[in-house]
């Protein structure tokens, strides 16, 4: 014969255990995994003084900037001017899909699967050096050397999410490789903006 109080004790113990586990599940949710959903992206060209293999900041640098929307589109009619003979620190900054700044840090944190390519310039007009911290060579920060004037061209900045192990095959000289799709993966960003490289200073560097 079963003891009624023993059965009641087991029932209460089981109910309490279920309530405890339910409470733990509610209070300790699984952390969200970043999805690399970009809300906007900004390219900033900041003039620097270049010496041999390093840059010095200027007190009053020329700054050219353009922001792309969630579809990767710049403002309608935007047209950037850069000056031949100058070097610019080129930085990519981004917000996530709810507008929080600093989304570009995720690309640096996962530097082994991210690479930025800078495409579209006529041959001999631009040169580029990756300059991310800790030599990660993603392209969130780098130096763009403007070598000579050119007619307007579409500057294409591609942030590539690479398949595992692919980055080992990429060298710094691939910064403008038109066959970048040989490095298997998908594009997280594909930005396009018109740039005109002028000879000497130009008053209107960024206009619509």
Phi, psi and omega per residue, in radians:
X1 nan 2.288 -3.125
X2 -1.388 2.480 3.127
X3 -1.423 2.167 -3.060
X4 -1.089 -0.595 -3.120
X5 -1.253 -0.567 3.093
X6 -1.148 -0.732 3.115
X7 -1.113 -0.725 3.132
X8 -1.137 -0.668 3.128
X9 -1.105 -0.775 3.119
X10 -1.084 -0.711 -3.139
X11 -1.112 -0.788 3.136
X12 -1.139 -0.696 3.127
X13 -1.099 -0.747 3.138
X14 -1.134 -0.742 3.135
X15 -1.103 -0.730 3.125
X16 -1.123 -0.670 3.124
X17 -1.120 -0.739 3.119
X18 -1.119 -0.726 3.121
X19 -1.115 -0.672 3.136
X20 -1.125 -0.812 -3.137
X21 -1.159 -0.628 3.102
X22 -1.128 -0.711 3.126
X23 -1.125 -0.714 3.122
X24 -1.104 -0.732 -3.125
X25 -1.096 -0.626 -3.096
X26 -1.311 -0.680 -3.057
X27 -1.431 -0.385 -3.065
X28 -2.170 1.225 -3.123
X29 -1.217 2.724 3.086
X30 -1.155 2.397 3.117
X31 -1.112 2.526 3.135
X32 -1.303 2.461 3.096
X33 -1.572 2.193 3.133
X34 -0.978 2.447 -3.072
X35 -1.937 0.058 3.140
X36 0.956 0.684 3.074
X37 -1.551 1.986 -3.037
X38 -1.684 2.286 3.101
X39 -1.557 -0.677 3.091
X40 -2.734 2.826 3.114
X41 -2.441 2.493 -3.122
X42 -2.238 2.308 2.991
X43 -1.813 2.225 3.136
X44 -2.131 2.153 3.104
X45 -1.848 1.938 -3.120
X46 -1.993 2.088 -3.116
X47 -1.090 2.376 3.055
X48 -2.283 2.878 3.022
X49 -1.682 2.129 -3.040
X50 -1.762 2.276 3.109
X51 -2.224 1.935 3.086
X52 0.991 -1.528 -3.074
X53 -2.262 0.309 -3.134
X54 -2.591 2.895 -3.057
X55 -2.010 2.639 2.983
X56 -2.088 2.380 3.090
X57 -1.235 2.594 3.098
X58 -1.779 2.645 3.127
X59 -1.174 -0.670 -3.104
X60 -2.305 1.259 -3.032
X61 -1.346 2.692 2.931
X62 -1.270 2.302 3.126
X63 -2.211 2.188 3.106
X64 -2.087 2.292 -3.024
X65 -2.498 2.546 3.065
X66 -2.534 2.407 3.128
X67 -1.999 2.350 -3.126
X68 -1.837 2.527 -3.136
X69 -1.428 -3.032 -3.065
X70 -1.132 -0.279 3.077
X71 -1.645 0.075 3.135
X72 1.380 0.365 -3.082
X73 -1.833 2.399 3.058
X74 -1.413 2.997 3.039
X75 -0.987 2.557 -3.094
X76 -1.035 2.241 3.063
X77 1.407 0.045 -3.109
X78 -1.112 2.486 -3.063
X79 -2.584 2.033 -3.079
X80 -1.681 2.558 3.014
X81 -2.034 2.324 2.982
X82 -2.097 2.688 -3.095
X83 -1.736 2.239 3.067
X84 -1.064 2.472 3.122
X85 1.572 -0.077 3.142
X86 -1.821 2.806 3.016
X87 -2.039 2.393 3.134
X88 -2.123 2.408 2.925
X89 -1.378 2.039 -3.101
X90 -1.792 2.102 -3.130
X91 -2.147 2.525 3.017
X92 -1.887 2.181 3.007
X93 -2.150 2.717 -3.051
X94 -2.602 2.712 2.977
X95 -1.977 2.745 3.077
X96 -1.465 -3.049 -3.001
X97 -1.221 -0.202 3.049
X98 -1.887 0.197 3.023
X99 1.605 0.105 3.121
X100 -1.348 2.352 -3.112
X101 -1.340 2.857 3.044
X102 1.595 0.201 -3.107
X103 -1.107 -0.394 -3.123
X104 -1.146 -0.371 -3.137
X105 -1.074 -0.527 3.131
X106 -1.092 -0.596 3.128
X107 -1.197 -0.586 3.094
X108 -1.305 -0.685 3.127
X109 -1.080 -0.572 3.098
X110 -1.920 0.896 -3.032
X111 -1.131 -0.363 -3.121
X112 -1.314 -0.168 3.124
X113 -2.219 0.252 3.130
X114 -2.259 2.476 3.096
X115 -2.657 2.396 3.083
X116 -1.863 2.366 3.079
X117 -2.030 2.531 -3.094
X118 -2.102 1.885 -2.909
X119 -2.119 2.909 2.949
X120 1.771 -0.323 -3.107
X121 -1.312 2.514 3.030
X122 -1.026 2.689 -3.089
X123 -1.023 2.346 3.055
X124 1.447 0.019 -3.108
X125 -1.507 -0.673 -3.089
X126 -2.193 2.686 2.926
X127 -2.388 2.685 -3.010
X128 -2.497 2.542 3.057
X129 -2.300 2.210 3.046
X130 -1.161 2.448 -3.081
X131 -2.516 0.588 3.093
X132 -1.230 2.669 3.122
X133 -1.023 2.580 3.100
X134 1.088 0.398 3.075
X135 0.993 0.676 -3.103
X136 -1.330 -0.403 3.038
X137 0.892 0.965 3.012
X138 -1.654 -0.780 -3.108
X139 1.991 0.119 3.027
X140 -1.087 -0.602 3.029
X141 -2.289 2.406 3.096
X142 -2.923 3.098 -3.131
X143 -2.045 2.188 -3.130
X144 -1.842 1.997 3.111
X145 -1.650 2.119 -3.127
X146 -1.687 1.914 -2.905
X147 -1.569 -0.615 -3.096
X148 -2.760 2.792 3.133
X149 -1.144 2.786 3.066
X150 -2.757 2.802 2.971
X151 -1.159 2.938 -3.138
X152 -1.065 2.528 3.078
X153 -2.543 2.834 3.097
X154 -1.577 2.003 3.126
X155 -1.494 2.094 -3.052
X156 -1.974 2.052 3.132
X157 -1.922 2.058 -3.077
X158 -2.043 2.132 3.001
X159 -1.720 1.995 -3.024
X160 -1.773 2.226 3.002
X161 -1.619 1.869 -2.963
X162 -1.515 2.670 2.969
X163 -1.226 2.737 -3.069
X164 -1.018 2.287 3.083
X165 1.536 -0.171 -3.060
X166 -1.249 -0.620 -3.034
X167 -1.046 -0.455 3.130
X168 -1.059 -0.332 -3.127
X169 -1.628 -0.033 -3.089
X170 -1.726 2.327 3.090
X171 -1.953 2.855 3.094
X172 -0.996 -0.444 3.132
X173 -1.267 -0.167 3.115
X174 -1.495 0.160 -3.059
X175 -0.969 -0.530 3.139
X176 -2.174 0.546 -3.107
X177 -1.184 1.975 -3.122
X178 -1.159 -0.292 3.112
X179 -1.752 0.624 -3.071
X180 -1.061 -0.373 3.140
X181 -1.178 -0.196 3.043
X182 -1.131 -0.374 3.078
X183 -1.560 1.681 -2.907
X184 -1.039 2.463 -3.131
X185 2.781 -2.815 3.100
X186 -2.299 2.784 3.140
X187 -1.557 2.169 3.000
X188 -1.410 -0.600 3.107
X189 -2.420 2.510 3.070
X190 -2.492 1.610 -2.984
X191 -1.849 2.454 3.141
X192 -2.358 2.298 3.076
X193 -2.583 2.547 -3.124
X194 -1.426 2.320 3.120
X195 -2.226 2.425 3.044
X196 -2.130 2.142 3.110
X197 -1.653 2.055 -3.066
X198 -1.817 2.828 -3.133
X199 -1.629 1.896 -3.134
X200 1.510 -3.101 -3.089
X201 -1.146 2.571 -3.134
X202 -2.402 2.269 -3.005
X203 -1.185 -0.635 -3.017
X204 -1.876 1.573 -3.012
X205 -1.500 -0.350 -3.057
X206 -2.626 1.862 -3.114
X207 -2.499 2.875 3.099
X208 -1.812 nan nan
